[in-house]
């Protein structure tokens, strides 16, 4: 018997760049909040944002 999982669509920012901690912490927040968290993580890791 196969287990049923619910899958949600994710943006490229969520899929590639945010840490798991940030994804859990800011779950359900507007996209603008996720984008600013992404910018902060890129800055702290000295990576070029998408």
C-alpha positions as CSV (number, residue, x, y, z in Angstrom):
1,X,0.0,0.0,0.0
2,X,1.5,3.3,-1.1
3,X,1.7,6.2,1.4
4,X,0.0,9.4,0.5
5,X,2.0,12.5,0.7
6,X,1.0,16.1,-0.1
7,X,3.4,18.0,-2.2
8,X,3.4,21.8,-2.5
9,X,4.8,23.8,-5.3
10,X,8.0,25.6,-4.4
11,X,9.7,28.6,-5.9
12,X,13.3,28.5,-7.1
13,X,14.3,30.5,-4.0
14,X,12.7,27.9,-1.7
15,X,14.1,25.0,-3.6
16,X,17.7,26.0,-4.1
17,X,18.8,28.6,-1.7
18,X,17.0,28.8,1.7
19,X,18.3,26.7,4.5
20,X,16.0,24.1,6.0
21,X,15.9,26.2,9.2
22,X,14.7,29.3,7.4
23,X,12.1,27.2,5.4
24,X,10.7,25.9,8.7
25,X,10.8,29.2,10.5
26,X,9.2,31.3,7.8
27,X,6.7,28.7,6.5
28,X,3.5,30.3,5.3
29,X,5.0,33.8,5.1
30,X,4.5,36.0,2.1
31,X,7.0,35.7,-0.8
32,X,8.5,39.1,0.0
33,X,9.6,37.9,3.5
34,X,11.2,34.8,2.0
35,X,13.0,36.9,-0.6
36,X,14.4,39.2,2.1
37,X,15.5,36.1,4.2
38,X,17.1,34.7,1.0
39,X,19.0,38.0,0.4
40,X,20.3,37.9,4.0
41,X,21.5,34.3,3.8
42,X,23.3,35.0,0.5
43,X,25.0,38.0,2.1
44,X,26.1,36.0,5.1
45,X,27.4,33.2,2.9
46,X,29.0,35.7,0.4
47,X,27.1,34.2,-2.5
48,X,25.6,36.0,-5.5
49,X,21.8,36.0,-5.3
50,X,19.7,34.7,-8.2
